[in-house]
Amino acid sequence: MAAPWYETGSKAWKYGPVIPDLYQAVKKWGSGPVRETLPGYHAATGVFEDSDRELMSIVLSSYGHLGGLDLSNLTHKKDTPWFKVYFERGGRERRHAAIPGQLIKEHFDGLLREAVP
């Protein structure tokens, strides 16, 4: 069974949150589009539970109109997992400090509660 989405090994790097394995896989494209399927990252089969479809719809309607810089800025806001680890938990002093999966989950659960009345 795959690990939950929030248990990705996220790190608090200087310029924002990073999943190092994913970063290594896509860095050759720079700011351009990724042009091939990444090893270890498989395309979705298109079979989703209704709750998954609902969540994807909420995410797309909330963030789909934003560009990369806008999305990046969202990750740097006060009270985000990256901000908490980097500024409040000593991440600046420890290179690539881990962002706990539970902190990520709690943050996005809160955003979901705000988005769904």
C-alpha positions, -999 to 999 in steps of 0.1 A, spaced: 0 0 0 13 35 -9 20 60 18 -5 87 24 0 118 1 12 139 30 40 114 39 62 124 10 94 133 28 88 170 24 117 193 34 118 229 44 144 243 20 154 280 20 130 290 -8 101 268 1 88 233 7 104 206 -15 99 168 -20 136 160 -28 129 129 -49 104 147 -70 127 178 -73 156 156 -85 133 140 -111 120 173 -126 148 198 -122 162 192 -157 131 209 -171 137 241 -150 106 262 -151 92 245 -183 67 218 -185 76 182 -176 77 163 -209 77 127 -199 63 103 -173 86 102 -143 100 69 -131 82 59 -99 53 83 -106 26 66 -124 -3 82 -142 -37 79 -125 -59 52 -139 -89 75 -139 -107 54 -113 -115 75 -83 -139 74 -54 -166 100 -53 -148 116 -23 -116 119 -43 -134 135 -72 -150 160 -48 -117 169 -33 -101 173 -67 -129 195 -78 -125 217 -47 -87 220 -52 -91 228 -89 -118 255 -83 -98 270 -55 -63 270 -71 -67 261 -108 -66 297 -119 -33 304 -102 1 304 -118 33 288 -104 45 320 -86 11 325 -69 10 288 -58 46 292 -45 36 323 -25 8 304 -9 33 279 6 53 307 22 24 323 41 26 324 79 11 293 95 19 270 66 39 239 74 70 253 56 68 285 76 63 267 109 93 244 103 116 270 87 110 300 109 95 286 141 111 252 145 147 260 137 146 249 100 169 278 90 196 264 112 192 228 99 197 223 62 166 206 46 147 202 79 118 176 76 83 189 75 63 163 95 35 146 75 11 152 103 17 189 102 10 189 64 -22 168 69 -35 191 97 -29 222 76 -47 209 45 -75 194 65 -80 229 79 -81 244 44 -106 218 33 -129 226 63 -128 263 52 -135 255 16 -165 232 23 -193 249 41 
